[in-house]
Amino acid sequence: MNTFISINSIALRKLLKRYKLTSKGRQEIIKAAQKRYSTWSGLNRLSRKIVFKESNINKI
């Protein structure tokens, strides 16, 4: 995984550890975090959405 430069990289690392995501989901969160207009609430919402999608895929 590529390293990323962020002011709150420690907080982003905690967010990634909190949610059990696949590598594809983690990369999607990192890509969204690199955008200038991203917020922490938006990243939390996106990660919950990805977890929900992955859980539905695993049920089928």
JOWOJO-V311627 format. One record per residue. SS is DSSP state (~ for helix, > for strand, _ for the rest). PHI is phi in whole degrees, 0 to 359 (999 if undefined). Layout:
SS PHI
SS PHI
//
This chain:
_ 999
_ 290
_ 282
_ 230
_ 255
_ 212
_ 296
_ 249
~ 293
~ 293
~ 294
~ 293
~ 296
~ 296
~ 296
~ 291
~ 286
~ 296
_ 258
_ 278
_ 246
_ 283
~ 295
~ 294
~ 293
~ 297
~ 295
~ 293
~ 294
~ 296
~ 297
~ 290
~ 290
_ 283
_ 287
_ 293
_ 266
_ 283
_ 238
~ 292
~ 293
~ 293
~ 291
~ 297
~ 297
~ 295
~ 293
~ 296
~ 295
~ 293
~ 299
~ 296
~ 298
~ 293
~ 290
~ 291
~ 292
~ 290
~ 289
_ 283
//
